[in-house]
């Protein structure tokens, strides 16, 4: 039975169910025939004092036949649930014609005994808290009809138990289904992210590498090839933006994981080192820092030399993020940035410094001829903590 339980995750209701619902269906399949046997032995023990003992055994036979049929009919639908409740109601109401008025007034149990509780549980498992409560009310009304609307203490006790059983168990199943849906949504999103990452790696290992080579080689050849290099560089940047924008990495707090924006920048000449835990920033901080890093790496490609390599190091604290971009290229003379700015070449100033300062952060450059260049970017991790 447990092998079938593990294999049948639809709960025989036509949809994939949480394990608590599947286990409940299996438990009900066992409960029904046992409850029918229990009701049968109770009826047999007092059949001599009944007005119509034959009717009692007809009721027991119907309950047992339905219980056995449910062992072979594997689907649970609204129709089967309604039929089961109808059988339970008919058995309870028919009990009024089995016992004497004196026995009924004394609080003798109805012929189905505890069997109708299974129909309440079945409705709760299939339809949730509302289905469980409706089934409990229907069975409760049948109990009142059986005692002529003069309920005994036992009758009221049973009705209260049925309402609690249907309501609480239905609520538990509803919560389990909600949890299952959320889990499946998370797993599906993880699969989509893995597929996007696989495609991103393929693009990085192929198209981006080719575009970077065309850009570098075109700049080396000069002339008309320089225009081809410029177009290749533009397409490379556009493709990188497309890849990084497809990895928003939303966190539970609504922020973004900066690692997911910077890791796609890694190539055979660029290494990206990140912490093992998410570096949470606002979406704007993630976008602006990523574009600043792209600009710094573009400068490496253009000015550090054809064999230069670069490293991107990401560090994060609760309130701030530091990204260091270092290369082993030709470096630059002291005052070169100021000189370039005076000449109207605003790449480093506009693309890097202005972006970061708008976030309330700062940028510094360290370099000397022949020793490469290091760019240090410091920004608050959340823009709303920065006062204007």
N, C-alpha and C positions, 0 to 999 in steps of 0.2 A: 504493500500500500504506500509506503514512504517513497519507494522508487517512482511510483506513478505521481505522487504528490510533487516531487522535485521536477518531474518532466512536464507536468501540466500546470504551467504558470498562468493560464488564462482563467483558472478558477471555474472552468466550464460555464462561464458567463459570456464567452465570445470576445473577451478583451484581456490584455495582460494585467494581472492583479498583483498587489503586494503579497508577501508571503503570509501575513496574518489572515488575509481573506482566503487564500488557498487552503491554509491549515484549517480554517473554520468550516469550509465546505467538506473537507475530509472528516472533520469531527462530527458534523451533522449527519453524514452518511452512516456513521457508527451509532450516533445517538438515536436516530429514528427507530430502527428495529429493536434496540434495547428498551426504549421507552414504550414501544408497543407491547413487548413481552411483559414489562412491568405492569402496564395497564391490564393485560390479560390475566395475570395472576391475582391482581386485586379484585377483578370482576369475578373470578372463579371462587375466591375465598368467601364471597358474600352473595353468590348467585341464588341461594335458597331464599333470601329475604327480598329479592327483586320481584317486581310485578311482571316484567317481561325480560327474563334472562336471555332469551334467544336474540333480542334486539341488541343487548350488550355485546354478545359475541359476533354479531354482524358488524357492529362498529369496530370491534377489535380486528376483525378480518380485513376490513377496508384499510385501517391504519397500517396493518402489517403489509398488505399488498402494495400500498403506495411506498412504504419504506423500502421494500425490496426492489420496486421498480426504479427508485432513485439511485440504487446502486449500479444499475446498468445504463440508465439514461444520463449521459454525462454533462448535458448543458443545463445551466440554471438561468432562466429568463423570467421576465415579469409574469408571463402566462403560467409557468410552473409554480411560481411563488403564490400567485392569486389562487390557483387551484388547491395548493396545499393549505392555505388559510381557510378556503371554503370547506375543505374536508374537516379541518379542526373545528370550525364553527358548527358544522352539521353534527359532528359527534358530540359537542358540548350541549347543543340545544336538544338533541335526541335523548340525552341523559334524563331529561325531565320526564320522559315517557317510560323510562326503565325503572326508576326507583319510586318508592311510595312518597307521598307528600311529607310524611313524618321524617323519613330519612333525609330528604332534601333540606327540610327545616333544621335538622340536626347538624347540617354541614358536611354530609358525606361527599366525598370527592366525585367529580364527574367521571364518566366512563373513560375518556381519553387520558385522564390524569395529567401527567407532565408532558405528554406528547405535543400539545399545542405550543409549548415554549420553543420547540424546534422551528415552527413556522415563523415565529417572531424573530428568532435569530437569523433565519434564512432571509427574511425581508431586510433586516438590518445590514447583513453582509452584502446583499445585492444592491440595495437602494440607499444605504447610509442611514443617518439619524432620522430623517423624515420617514423613510420606509419602515424602520423599526418602531417608531412611535405610532404610526397609523396602524400597523399590524397589532400592536399591543392594545390599542383602543378597541379595535374590532373584536379581538378575543375577549377583552374585558366586557364589552357589551353582551357578547354571547354568554359569558358567565352570569351576568345579571339576568338575562332571559331564563337561564336554566333554573335560577332560584326564585323566579317570579318577581323580580325586582325587589325582593326582600333579602338583601345580602347579609350573610353571616360574617363573623370576624375572619373566617378562613377565606371567604370569597374576596373581601376587601384586601386582605393580605396578599393573595395571589395576583390581583389586579395591579397593586403597587409594584410588586416584584417584576411583573411583565413590562410595565412602563419603564422601570429603571433598566431592565435588561435590554429592551429594544433601543432606548435612547442612548445609554452609555456605550453599548457595543457598536451601535451605528456611528456614534461620534468617533470611536476609536478607528473604525474602518475608514471613515472619511479622512481622518488625519493621516492614516497610513497611505491612502491613495494620493493625497496631496504631496506627501513626502516622496512617494515613488515618482510622481510626475516631475518634481523638482530635480530628483536625482537623474532621471532620464534626460532632462533638458541639459543638465550640467555635463553628462557624459557625451551627449550629442555635440555640445559646443566644444568640448575637448577634442573630439574627433575632427571637427571642422578646423580647429586651430592646428592640429597635427598635419592635416592635409595642406593647409596654407603654408605651414612651415616647410613641408617637403617641397612644395612648388617654389617657395622662396629660395631654398638651398639650390634647387636646380637652376633657377635664374642666376643666382650669384655665381655658381660654378661655371655657367656658360655665357649667357648674354652679357652680363655686367663685366665679366672678365674681358670679353672680346671688345666691348665698347671702351673700357679703360685702356686696352692695348692700342686701339685705333687712335684714341686721344693722345696718348703719349708718343706714339710713332709719328703721327701727323705733325705734332709740334716739333719733333726732331727734324723732319724733312723740310718743314716750312713751305712757303709758296702757297699753291692751291691746296696742298695737303693740310695746311693750317686751318682752312675753312672746314674741311672734313673733320678735323680734330675737334673744332668748336661744336659742330653739330653732334658728334659722338658724345661729347661731354654733356651737352644739354639733354640728350636722350638718356644718358646714364643717370643724371640727376632726376629726371622725370620718372624713370623706372624705379629708382630708389624711393622716391616719394610715394609712388603707387604701392610698393611693397610694404613700406612702413605704415601707411594709412590703413592697410588691410589687417594690421595687428594692433588694434586699439587697446588690447589687454585691460578691459575694465575690471576694477576691483570692487569689492563689496561696498566700500565707502563712496564709490563714484569716481575715484581718482584713476590715474593711469600708472602702469609700471614702466618706468623709464627704460628698463633693460630691454623691453620688447621694441622700443623705438630705435635703440642703438645697436642691438645685436645684428640686424640685417645689414649694417654698414661694413661688416667684416668681409674681407676679401683675402686673396693670397698675399697681399702686401699690407693689409690692415688687420690688426688683432684687437678684439674688443674684450676687455676683462671686466666682469660685473660681480657684485656680491651674490651669495647663494639665495638671499631672500629678496622679495620685491622692493624696488626703490619707488615708493609711492609719491607722485606729484600730481598737480592738477593737469587737465588736458592741455591747457595753454602752455604751461611750463614744459611739458613733455615735447610739444611741437616746436617751441622756440629753441630749446636746448638742442634738439635733434638737428634743426636746420643750422644752428651755429656750428655744431660739430661737423656737419657736412661741408660747410664753408671752409673750416679749418683743414679738413682732409683734401678739399679741392685745392687749397693753397699748397699742400704737400705735393700733390700731383703736378702742379704747374711750376713750382719754384724749388722744391727740395732736391731735384735731380732724378734721372730715370731709374736709378736703383734704390731709391729711398724707400724705407719701410716706416709704418706708423703704428702707434699703440694708443688705444683709447682705454683709460682707466676710470671706472665709475665708482664713486663712494657716496654713501648716503647716511645721514643721521635723521632724527625725528623732524628737525626743523630746516635742514639745509642739505644741498647736494653739491658735490664737487666732481667735475669731469675734467680729466687731464688728457690732452692730446699731445703726444710726443713723437718726433720723428728723428731719424738718424741721417738726415740729408745734409746739404751744404751749409745750412745755417744762414744767418744774415748779419750785416754790419750793425753796430749800435746806432740807433736813431733812424734806422731804415723805415720803420712804420710811420714816423712823423714826416719823413721825407716823401714817402708815397702819398700820404694824405695831402701834403702841400701841392703835390703834382696832380691832384684830382683823382688819384687811384684810391677809391674808398672801399675796396673789398673787405679788408679786415675790420675797418671801422664800422661800416654800415651793416655788413652781414653778420658780424660777430658781436662787437662791443655794443652797438645800439640795441640789438635784440636783448642781450643779457641785462643791460642797464634798465631797459623798460620793465624788466621783471624784478627790479630792485637788487640785482646782483652785480658782479664785477668780473672783469677779465684782465689777465696779465700775461705778458709774453716774456719768455727768457730764451735768449739765443746768443750764439757767438759763431763766427765763421768756422766752418768745418765740424761743428759740434751739434748740428741739428737745431731744432726749435721746439720749445715746450709752451703750450697754451693751457692756462689754468682757468677754468670757468667755475665760478661760485654763484649759486642762486639759492634763494629760499625755496623750500620744497613746496610751499603753498603760497600762491600769490596774495591770498586774502589776508596774510599775516604782515604784508608789507604796507607801511603807511606812505601815502603820497606826499 
